[in-house]
Amino acid sequence: MYAVLILALTGCSSTQPESPGSRYPGTQDGARQLVTDLRTGDPLPLIKTLVPTAEDCRAVFEGELAAKAEAYYGKQFATPETGPIAKPDQTELELWAASSEDLKAKAGNFVHFPGGYAKIAPSLKPGLTFYRWKYVVPGSDLGMAYDGLVYLGSRWVWLPKPWRPAESA
């Protein structure tokens, strides 16, 4: 089986390493370039810059979910393991953006996001834009799919499958 990215790095911490991820503008074009670079290079150094801090978790989630996210992502990003995040023939990129408000209203690009977003949408802070993307073989709509990329004012963070912290104990 082809090696897939295993989300495990350094955890929600109070500090973040100098971030090449911050060199990408907080726009859809910036997101597109970032996820393209994840596919075309060694993803681990870039992924390490995307690990959410405790402050990031509080900037994304309201109330109790912020603390759950901090604990959850701390465990998920704890052990560095990675591999290619797409197969070599998955050279085409599909990218969707949805605001917190769209996710709450189940509007716009909500239909392109996993159903778990409906569960946590009420706990998302307003004014954020979340990205979901997929690496596919040209002409196919099946591929390696990811979600949870969000720009927080000065840098990108990655909160994959953000409904999972809500499901954790």
C-alpha positions in Angstrom: 0.0 0.0 0.0 1.2 3.5 -0.8 2.5 5.5 2.1 0.1 8.2 3.2 0.6 11.1 5.4 0.1 10.1 9.0 -0.8 13.2 11.0 1.7 13.1 13.7 4.2 15.9 14.4 4.7 18.2 17.4 1.3 19.0 19.0 -0.6 22.1 19.9 2.1 24.0 21.7 2.5 27.5 23.0 5.2 28.3 20.4 5.6 27.7 16.7 8.8 27.3 14.7 9.7 30.0 12.1 7.1 29.3 9.5 7.7 28.9 5.8 3.9 28.4 5.9 3.6 32.1 6.7 5.1 33.0 3.3 1.9 31.9 1.6 -0.7 34.7 1.4 -3.9 34.1 3.3 -5.9 33.8 0.1 -7.2 30.9 -2.1 -4.2 31.4 -4.3 -1.9 31.1 -1.2 -3.8 28.0 -0.1 -3.4 26.5 -3.6 0.3 27.1 -3.7 0.8 25.7 -0.2 -1.0 22.4 -0.9 0.8 22.2 -4.3 4.1 22.5 -2.4 2.9 19.8 0.0 2.5 17.4 -2.9 5.6 18.3 -4.9 8.2 18.3 -2.1 9.1 16.6 1.1 5.9 17.5 3.1 7.2 17.1 6.6 9.1 20.4 7.0 6.1 22.4 5.6 3.6 20.3 7.7 5.6 21.1 10.8 4.9 24.8 10.2 1.2 24.1 10.0 0.8 22.4 13.4 -1.8 24.3 15.5 -0.7 25.9 18.7 -3.0 26.2 21.7 -3.6 29.8 20.7 -4.6 28.7 17.2 -7.1 26.2 18.6 -8.7 29.0 20.6 -8.7 31.2 17.5 -10.7 28.6 15.5 -13.1 27.0 18.0 -15.5 28.4 20.6 -15.8 27.2 24.2 -15.1 23.6 25.1 -14.1 22.5 21.6 -11.0 24.7 21.8 -9.6 22.7 24.7 -10.6 19.4 23.2 -8.9 20.4 19.9 -5.7 21.4 21.7 -5.5 18.0 23.4 -6.6 16.1 20.3 -4.1 17.7 17.9 -1.4 17.5 20.6 -1.7 13.7 20.4 -2.2 13.6 16.6 0.9 15.6 15.8 3.1 14.0 18.5 5.1 11.5 16.6 6.8 12.5 13.3 5.8 10.1 10.6 5.1 11.0 7.1 5.2 9.8 3.5 4.0 11.1 0.2 0.6 12.7 0.6 -0.4 11.8 -2.9 0.5 9.1 -5.4 2.9 10.2 -8.2 0.1 10.1 -10.8 -2.2 12.3 -8.7 -0.9 15.5 -10.3 -4.2 17.5 -10.5 -5.4 19.6 -7.5 -9.0 20.3 -6.6 -9.5 23.0 -3.9 -12.6 24.3 -2.2 -13.0 27.1 0.3 -15.9 27.7 2.7 -16.3 30.3 5.4 -17.3 29.6 8.9 -20.6 31.2 8.1 -21.1 29.0 5.0 -20.3 25.9 7.1 -22.8 27.0 9.7 -25.5 27.7 7.1 -24.7 24.6 5.0 -24.3 27.0 2.1 -21.8 27.7 -0.7 -19.0 25.1 -0.9 -20.3 23.3 2.2 -21.3 20.4 -0.1 -17.6 19.7 -0.8 -16.7 19.3 2.8 -17.1 16.1 4.9 -20.3 15.8 6.9 -18.4 16.2 10.2 -18.2 19.9 9.5 -22.0 20.2 10.2 -21.4 18.8 13.7 -18.8 21.4 14.7 -19.9 24.4 12.6 -21.7 26.0 15.5 -18.4 26.0 17.4 -16.4 27.7 14.7 -15.3 31.3 15.2 -16.8 33.7 12.7 -14.7 35.1 9.8 -12.5 32.1 9.0 -12.2 30.4 5.7 -11.5 26.6 5.7 -10.0 24.8 2.8 -10.5 21.2 1.6 -8.4 19.8 -1.2 -7.9 16.7 -3.2 -5.0 15.3 -5.3 -6.4 13.4 -8.2 -5.3 11.6 -11.4 -6.1 13.9 -14.3 -9.6 13.1 -15.5 -10.6 11.4 -12.2 -12.5 12.8 -9.3 -11.1 10.2 -6.8 -7.9 10.8 -5.0 -6.3 11.7 -1.7 -8.5 14.2 0.1 -7.6 16.5 3.0 -9.3 19.3 4.9 -9.0 21.7 7.7 -6.5 24.2 6.3 -7.2 27.7 7.7 -5.4 31.1 7.7 -5.2 32.8 11.0 -4.1 36.4 10.3 -0.4 35.8 9.9 0.0 32.1 9.2 -1.6 28.9 7.9 -2.6 26.1 10.3 -3.9 22.6 9.6 -6.7 21.2 11.7 -7.6 18.0 9.8 -11.0 16.5 10.4 -11.9 19.1 13.0 -15.0 17.2 14.2 -12.8 14.5 15.7 -11.8 16.5 18.7 -15.5 16.9 19.5 -15.9 13.1 19.4 -12.8 12.4 21.6 -13.1 11.9 25.3 
